């Protein structure tokens, strides 16, 4: 009986196709109700000599079957691992599959380009709070009471502070210029990019948008310096070496004289193209800082003068990259971002190219 059982069990062990089947063989042979276990329980009815002889044979059979099961388990583990390695094998000689990559938003890219260009001219970047008071946003900038820009339909007003100050979401980044002039002694040369807020919404206006403003204050700056600065900027930003600029007289409460700046373009065939083509497109406002603004910020207007300029970041981004609708900048459409976005770590530099 033990020899026949041994042959049968060893055959079952060697033919077990997988670990689950091998476990079934182990339970059938060595489990609590297994065949060898059952034979061991019958030893109590035998004589001492038969029990000793039969018990030794059954123990030897038990050990041999257990060893065979362990050996077969090792073989099955090795076969399973080999099959898995083969299934998961990677051909390292193949090109790497391109992984999905993020994109830099055109606004972020444009701000980086602005900073890179003006840094070459010696400008530093200044920042200020989005929530401003009436003094920094209007009064210090020579806006008289009743000026249309103070109207509720343009400005998002907030509850007054405990001390009675009228609070609002800044309508331009000019308050950053005011805070800089009040905290830094001339000479001053800064740009102030940031978010601004106005109550308007259509294809060319959104309640929240971005502006960049520039400020230079010293003892010798004049309108010629302003024109040279803006000509160099526009030609570098739009990458048009002979881009013409036209300065038209205008009015802003915080500059005198004031000007609006047009750049050359063509609209033939319904297509807008920048360059020296005989037509014009308004792009920004600028002027010499009004003496009243200097005095409101604690700067002696008889000694110091300077210029300021400002432009919408979305506007110049739309012109440069051909984006037709301002609202798409803020709709978080990944397809749009994949089309208009920029490769990460492609840092703009006037020396190596602003856009690559």
Secondary structure, DSSP 8 states (H G I E B T S, - for coil): -HHHHHHHHHHHHHH--SHHHHHHHHHHHHSTT-HHHHHHHGGGGS-HHHHHHHHHHHHHHHHHHHHHHHHHHHHHHHHHHHHHHHHT---TTS--------EE-HHHHHHHHHHHHHHHTT-EE----SEEEHHHHTGGGT--TT-GGGSTTT--EE---TT---EEE-SSTHHHHHHHHHHS-S-EEEEEEEEEE-S--BTTB-SEEEEEEEEEEESS--HHHHHHHHHHHHHHHHT-TT--EEEEEEEETTEEEEEEEEEEEE-GGG--EESSSSEEEEEEEEEEE-HHHHHHTT--TTT-EEEEEEEEHHHHHHHHHT---GGGGGS--HHHHHHH-EETT---BTTTBS--
